Amino acid sequence: MPGPILHNNIRRLRFEKHMTQEELALRTGVSRQTIMSIERGQTNPSVLLAFKIAAALEYQVTDVFAMEGHLVPV
């Protein structure tokens, strides 16, 4: 069974704020390429970066990121 998948609403929320990837990157201290990779689901952000992205977009982290699937305890 596949593991959980992290989805995000960064692109949609960024558009609502009329914010470019570059501006979001500057506000969060990462590269535009990092923001692009996270938006596309190619990279998962660290917990700290997820909170920085949410703060820069002025949303709660749970409004920006959502998990599909279930975590299996080890």
N, C-alpha and C positions, 0 to 999 in steps of 0.2 A: 504494500500500500504506500503511495507517495506521501511524503511529509507535507507539513503545512506550507502554504504559499503566502507571501506578504504582498498585498496589493496597495496601491497608493492613488491618491487623487491630486497629486502635486500639479500636474499639467492643468487640469480644470480649475483648481483654486488659484493657480498663478495667473491664468487668463482672466479670472474674475477680478483680480487685483491689478490687472494691466501691468504685470511684471514679467520681465524677460528671464530666461535662464541665467544670463550673466548677472542681472541684479540680485536674483536669489542666491547665486553663488557668492557674490560679494557680501551679502548680508549674513551668510552662514560660514564664510571662511574656507570654502572649498572651490574647486575649479568648475567651470561650466560643464565640462565633460563628465564630472562626477554627478552633477544634477541631472544631466541628460541620461546617464546610465541608470540612475535610481528611478527616474520617471518611466523609463522603458522596462523596468523590472529586471534589468540585467545584473544589478548590484543591490544588495540590501544595505541600508545605512546602519551605522552604529546607533545605539540607543541615544547617545548624546546628540549626534547629528540629526536624528529623527526629531528630537525635541527642538533643536535649533531651526530646522525647516518649518516645523509647526509654528514656532514663535514668529519667524520672519513672515509667514503667511497670515499671522494673527488668528490661528485656529488651534484647537486642542489637538494633541497628537493622535487621538482616536478618530478625529475627523479627517485627518490626512492619511493615516495608515490603517489598514484592516487585514486581519489574517483569515485565510480560508483553510479549512481543515482543522485537525486537532493535534495538539502536542501529545506525544506518548511519553509517560514517565520512564525514566531509566532505572 
